[in-house]
Amino acid sequence: MTASQREALALFVDDIEVLNALADSNRQRIIILLGSHLRTGMTVTEITGQMNLSQPAVSHHLKILKQVKIVGSKKNGLQNIYSLTLDNTLLKLEKLVASIRASLQDIEE
């Protein structure tokens, strides 16, 4: 195994929680919904109204997305407003993709 392949494998291991969070279709839908409300964010009630899921299920998915820092929240009175916080996650995924490309170049050479 080359150094670039080892690096790609290490990045996969480091990013496994993010990749698992992104693998669920309901969480993907939540990300898309929040992406369409970048300026205002959304409450759990608003997200639930757009999806065919219960409020506890939406809250569970939001918790997972918050744990991997794809989603953040802020208080507005009694409600939490959820929004995307993808910058760090995108950088991690871009680094993973670049590492995979480098390891593929090693194979071609």
C-alpha positions as semicolon CSV with decimal commas, in nm:
position;residue;x (nm);y (nm);z (nm)
1;M;0,000;0,000;0,000
2;T;0,138;0,339;-0,099
3;A;0,160;0,641;0,130
4;S;-0,127;0,814;-0,054
5;Q;-0,343;0,503;-0,021
6;R;-0,269;0,488;0,353
7;E;-0,362;0,856;0,381
8;A;-0,690;0,798;0,196
9;L;-0,773;0,506;0,423
10;A;-0,693;0,712;0,733
11;L;-0,921;0,992;0,610
12;F;-1,202;0,741;0,551
13;V;-1,163;0,626;0,910
14;D;-1,157;0,986;1,039
15;D;-1,465;1,080;0,835
16;I;-1,672;0,764;0,891
17;E;-1,925;0,938;1,118
18;V;-1,982;1,212;0,861
19;L;-2,015;0,958;0,581
20;N;-2,261;0,752;0,785
21;A;-2,465;1,064;0,864
22;L;-2,480;1,152;0,495
23;A;-2,578;0,798;0,394
24;D;-2,935;0,820;0,527
25;S;-3,195;0,943;0,276
26;N;-3,400;1,123;0,544
27;R;-3,094;1,317;0,659
28;Q;-3,016;1,398;0,296
29;R;-3,366;1,542;0,261
30;I;-3,319;1,748;0,579
31;I;-2,991;1,886;0,442
32;I;-3,163;1,981;0,116
33;L;-3,452;2,144;0,304
34;L;-3,216;2,344;0,524
35;G;-3,018;2,439;0,215
36;S;-3,330;2,599;0,073
37;H;-3,368;2,805;0,393
38;L;-3,008;2,923;0,438
39;R;-3,102;3,274;0,550
40;T;-3,377;3,185;0,795
41;G;-3,315;2,829;0,912
42;M;-3,604;2,604;1,012
43;T;-3,767;2,474;1,329
44;V;-3,830;2,104;1,391
45;T;-4,200;2,173;1,331
46;E;-4,128;2,332;0,993
47;I;-3,900;2,045;0,890
48;T;-4,155;1,787;1,008
49;G;-4,423;1,963;0,801
50;Q;-4,214;1,914;0,487
51;M;-4,134;1,548;0,548
52;N;-4,330;1,229;0,597
53;L;-4,172;1,168;0,939
54;S;-4,276;1,215;1,300
55;Q;-4,134;1,501;1,506
56;P;-3,927;1,259;1,721
57;A;-3,779;1,103;1,406
58;V;-3,685;1,445;1,267
59;S;-3,532;1,541;1,602
60;H;-3,329;1,219;1,600
61;H;-3,194;1,291;1,251
62;L;-3,113;1,651;1,347
63;K;-2,923;1,525;1,652
64;I;-2,705;1,303;1,432
65;L;-2,643;1,588;1,187
66;K;-2,551;1,819;1,476
67;Q;-2,307;1,563;1,619
68;V;-2,105;1,568;1,296
69;K;-2,142;1,947;1,261
70;I;-2,342;1,943;0,941
71;V;-2,626;2,124;1,119
72;G;-2,620;2,381;1,395
73;S;-2,895;2,536;1,603
74;K;-2,967;2,857;1,787
75;K;-3,240;2,944;2,033
76;N;-3,518;3,178;1,931
77;G;-3,742;3,208;2,234
78;L;-3,857;2,855;2,311
79;Q;-3,769;2,718;1,968
80;N;-3,445;2,595;1,817
81;I;-3,372;2,722;1,468
82;Y;-3,168;2,470;1,269
83;S;-2,937;2,567;0,985
84;L;-2,655;2,419;0,780
85;T;-2,298;2,456;0,907
86;L;-2,126;2,266;0,629
87;D;-1,800;2,458;0,588
88;N;-1,580;2,229;0,800
89;T;-1,757;1,916;0,674
90;L;-1,708;2,018;0,311
91;L;-1,338;2,080;0,371
92;K;-1,300;1,734;0,525
93;L;-1,480;1,570;0,234
94;E;-1,279;1,768;-0,023
95;K;-0,959;1,650;0,147
96;L;-1,086;1,291;0,135
97;V;-1,169;1,317;-0,237
98;A;-0,828;1,472;-0,312
99;S;-0,658;1,191;-0,123
100;I;-0,854;0,928;-0,315
101;R;-0,755;1,094;-0,643
102;A;-0,389;1,092;-0,536
103;S;-0,405;0,723;-0,447
104;L;-0,564;0,645;-0,785
105;Q;-0,282;0,829;-0,961
106;D;-0,035;0,607;-0,775
107;I;-0,210;0,301;-0,915
108;E;-0,201;0,437;-1,271
109;E;0,171;0,512;-1,254
